């Protein structure tokens, strides 16, 4: 059978099924981008093609769907298996456009380290999530004398599909996400991506990873909720796809070019906070490839950390004297993070399903139309194994 038939025939059926208005968090029949023949860059992925390919990183999520109005949730990224306050990791935050609420930025900028899990949620849930994270951290073993914690919580605005003013996120939802943390990462309309919108289509949680020739791994997780001129594998999609806003009145359209994205970058490379800042900036190159211009109303943030054991620090202990990579060895890491960010964004949209919510319905990205356009542009490749070639 020719490649076009192999790639498109099953997706045509799936896209038709996924176009009905529903509220389910994820359709397991919708493929990830790589499974559909979209291969971003030459570097191989890790075995899961996920941020959890970085050893020790875990992800947990709580999806909150209730009635016709609540479509939100929380996604937790744990940097390693131990208590992150007692084993702090080097970290950096890069701001592409600062229209957002990212709790904990100044201390990370000042000290260059992360001391809690990272939480992602909806805009008006960040303070409740931060408070719940502090309570959870204080209850961990070895924390009885702790009197200051810097929770890191990011957000995107899910107010089209979610009744954001209800502020429905509770401490129990946050604790559940933390408790669920593991190596498998659900994608699409789940967790913090339950109510998000990207380029007028359903956005969500997506992840990807890259393995470097020397054995290091870079993993990325995104919460996509932004706009622009959707571009997939270098092919601009406007003109190839039907208008996702057609069923909705223009006054309530979920896509005006604004929005936000949270990008979390993890690595096991031995790098310091300054170098993590350099790596974080290159994640924005992957964002730009998808068609974002980081518009006025978009909050575009990258949080990067390394969980290399040699880089961790206990409270009150001297900064570890690590043998960080030389700066002139970082270019492959820049390439890896840009490619993984681009693919994670595509996965967030490929896996998301049509969602009906508070102010209307947001359609899933029509995969059949996308793959036809990519096939005409010769932009599809045979699917590779998860760990690359």
SULFEN-V180850 format. One record per residue. N is the residue number from 1. RES is the residue in one small letter. NEAR is the number of other ideal C-beta (glycine too) atoms within 10 Angstrom. Layout:
BEGIN
N/RES/NEAR
N/RES/NEAR
END
This chain:
BEGIN
1/x/7
2/x/7
3/x/12
4/x/14
5/x/9
6/x/13
7/x/23
8/x/20
9/x/11
10/x/15
11/x/24
12/x/15
13/x/11
14/x/16
15/x/20
16/x/11
17/x/15
18/x/23
19/x/14
20/x/12
21/x/14
22/x/16
23/x/19
24/x/14
25/x/24
26/x/19
27/x/17
28/x/9
29/x/13
30/x/23
31/x/20
32/x/22
33/x/27
34/x/22
35/x/16
36/x/22
37/x/23
38/x/25
39/x/20
40/x/24
41/x/15
42/x/10
43/x/17
44/x/18
45/x/27
46/x/22
47/x/16
48/x/17
49/x/28
50/x/27
51/x/29
52/x/26
53/x/26
54/x/26
55/x/15
56/x/17
57/x/27
58/x/21
59/x/28
60/x/23
61/x/25
62/x/25
63/x/24
64/x/22
65/x/21
66/x/12
67/x/10
68/x/11
69/x/17
70/x/22
71/x/31
72/x/34
73/x/32
74/x/31
75/x/29
76/x/29
77/x/27
78/x/22
79/x/25
80/x/20
81/x/13
82/x/14
83/x/16
84/x/23
85/x/21
86/x/16
87/x/18
88/x/23
89/x/23
90/x/28
91/x/28
92/x/26
93/x/23
94/x/20
95/x/18
96/x/21
97/x/20
98/x/13
99/x/17
100/x/20
101/x/20
102/x/22
103/x/18
104/x/23
105/x/17
106/x/11
107/x/18
108/x/22
109/x/14
110/x/9
111/x/16
112/x/19
113/x/20
114/x/29
115/x/26
116/x/23
117/x/24
118/x/26
119/x/30
120/x/30
121/x/33
122/x/30
123/x/20
124/x/20
125/x/29
126/x/22
127/x/16
128/x/19
129/x/27
130/x/22
131/x/14
132/x/25
133/x/27
134/x/16
135/x/14
136/x/22
137/x/20
138/x/13
139/x/10
140/x/13
141/x/7
142/x/11
143/x/14
144/x/8
145/x/6
146/x/15
147/x/5
148/x/9
149/x/18
150/x/21
151/x/23
152/x/26
153/x/27
154/x/30
155/x/26
156/x/31
157/x/23
158/x/31
159/x/20
160/x/24
161/x/28
162/x/29
163/x/20
164/x/21
165/x/10
166/x/13
167/x/14
168/x/20
169/x/25
170/x/16
171/x/14
172/x/10
173/x/23
174/x/27
175/x/19
176/x/18
177/x/29
178/x/20
179/x/12
180/x/16
181/x/18
182/x/11
183/x/15
184/x/10
185/x/28
186/x/21
187/x/26
188/x/29
189/x/33
190/x/24
191/x/31
192/x/32
193/x/39
194/x/33
195/x/32
196/x/37
197/x/30
198/x/32
199/x/27
200/x/23
201/x/23
202/x/30
203/x/32
204/x/34
205/x/33
206/x/30
207/x/27
208/x/34
209/x/31
210/x/30
211/x/19
212/x/18
213/x/8
214/x/9
215/x/8
216/x/20
217/x/23
218/x/34
219/x/31
220/x/32
221/x/34
222/x/38
223/x/31
224/x/31
225/x/29
226/x/31
227/x/23
228/x/20
229/x/13
230/x/25
231/x/17
232/x/27
233/x/21
234/x/11
235/x/18
236/x/13
237/x/20
238/x/11
239/x/6
240/x/17
241/x/18
242/x/9
243/x/12
244/x/23
245/x/18
246/x/10
247/x/11
248/x/19
249/x/8
250/x/8
251/x/5
252/x/10
253/x/17
254/x/28
255/x/21
256/x/12
257/x/16
258/x/17
259/x/28
260/x/29
261/x/31
262/x/29
263/x/27
264/x/28
265/x/30
266/x/31
267/x/28
268/x/22
269/x/25
270/x/18
271/x/27
272/x/17
273/x/23
274/x/12
275/x/23
276/x/28
277/x/18
278/x/17
279/x/24
280/x/24
281/x/18
282/x/23
283/x/30
284/x/23
285/x/15
286/x/27
287/x/26
288/x/18
289/x/19
290/x/26
291/x/19
292/x/27
293/x/15
294/x/19
295/x/17
296/x/9
297/x/15
298/x/25
299/x/25
300/x/26
301/x/26
302/x/29
303/x/27
304/x/30
305/x/31
306/x/30
307/x/25
308/x/22
309/x/14
310/x/11
311/x/24
312/x/21
313/x/18
314/x/11
315/x/13
316/x/5
317/x/9
318/x/7
319/x/13
320/x/15
321/x/7
322/x/16
323/x/7
324/x/20
325/x/16
326/x/8
327/x/11
328/x/6
329/x/14
330/x/18
331/x/10
332/x/15
333/x/23
334/x/16
335/x/19
336/x/30
337/x/28
338/x/25
339/x/25
340/x/33
341/x/31
342/x/28
343/x/30
344/x/34
345/x/32
346/x/27
347/x/30
348/x/32
349/x/28
350/x/26
351/x/28
352/x/33
353/x/27
354/x/23
355/x/29
356/x/14
357/x/27
358/x/20
359/x/15
360/x/17
361/x/19
362/x/30
363/x/24
364/x/27
365/x/28
366/x/22
367/x/21
368/x/18
369/x/16
370/x/26
371/x/23
372/x/18
373/x/18
374/x/23
375/x/16
376/x/12
377/x/14
378/x/8
379/x/16
380/x/21
381/x/15
382/x/9
383/x/17
384/x/15
385/x/11
386/x/17
387/x/14
388/x/16
389/x/7
END
